[in-house]
């Protein structure tokens, strides 16, 4: 008995805050290694953006010098106002804002309404119709490019914003409908039944009950839709033949011609074009991640 007491007293004890156990040290080393690896990967993906910003601050003659230098010398902040003055930046910015806003508003409105019908209303062949809707995701948009252009040209919508905005008010896209439907299925149906008992219509249930719960998935759709329309090049190229109707994505081609490309001004204008999208992503980052988790796209 005495030997057992002596052995227990001789065992090493860890005092809190003085010496860490080997397991905690190993865990912290693993966590530090993960942060180092992730930081390296992040810098690798940020390298094109850093090179764009660096090129926007360089002289025209030092862009292709070898070996390449990430830090420009001298730093020419004047490239930005000069790039703005070389093409109608504010006009193209206004066109991009109009197209993006109208398309995003229509996408959110129509996709949420269609998803509400598939998720909260019961009607014949609902699942079969939803399967047909999802099958459209396998159809490349380039396949419908020519018939869509013929349709819009017959309607006289060329050189207007309608081809880029009006289709968003008719469904909002199969992916967006699927995203919102997955979220609507997680909401208890008791809310709908209580509202119907009180005399609410389906539209009122959708507008006053379902939409207020849908901030996170709607934020995901808003971010995706803004990115798609803000960076859209093919749509404005096809339908906007007049220079006054161009968007920023199309207007950046002003700095490229057959013989020379003004790379420093092009990168300066591109940086100004990317800034609103980056600001939007960082502002909606919390809702964006929450929306992906709630709609089941994280694999859970």
C-alpha positions, 0 to 999 in steps of 0.5 A: 500500500505504501509503495502504491502511494509513493508511486502515485506521488511520484507521477508527473503532474501538469500545472495549468498555464505553465507546461503544456502536455505533449498532445496540446503542443502537437495540436498547436503545431498541426494548427500552425502548419495548417495556417501556413499551408492555407496562407500559402494557397491563398497567396497563390490564388491572390497572385493574379490580382496582385499582379493586376494591381502592380501592372496598373501602377507601372510605366508602359515600358516596365511592364514586360521587363525581365526579371519581372518585379511585383513592386513597381518603381516608380509607383504611378497612381496617375494611371487610374485617373488617366484610364478613366479619362481614356474611355467613358467610364462613368457611362459604362458604370451606369449601364453595368449598375442598371443591368446588374440591379434589374437582373438581380432583382428579377432573379431573386423575385422570380426564383423565390416564387417558383421555389415556393411553389415547388417546396410548399405547394402540392400539385400533380406531377410536382416532382416530375416537373422539378426533374424537368427543371433540373434537367435544363442545367445540362443544357449549355447556354451557347446552344440557345444563343442563336434562337434567343438572339433571333427572338429578341431581334424580332421583338426589336430589343437589340440595343436595349437592356431588355435582353439582359434583364427581362429573362430574369423575371421568368424563373430566375434560373434552375440553380437558384430555384433548386437552392431556394427549394432546398432551404424551403423544405427545411422550414416547418410546414406548421407556419404555412398552415397557421397562416392559411387558417388565418385567411392568408393567401399563398402569395401572402404566405410567400411574401410575409412568412417565407421570404423573411426566413430566407435572408441567407440563401437569398444573399447567396443568390444575390452574390452569384447573380451580381457576379454573373451580370457584372462580369458578363461579356458575351451578352452585351457584346451580342445585344449592345451594338451602340457605344452608349449601351456598353457595360464595363466588361465590354468597355475594357476592350477599348484599351486593346486594338489590333497593334497595341494594348495599353496594359497599364491603363487596362489593368487600372480600369480592371481594378476599378471594375473589380472593386465593387464586386470585392466590396460586395463579397466581403460585406455579404460573406457571413450571409453567403457562407451561412446560406450555403450551409443551410441549403445543403450544398456543403455536403451535410 
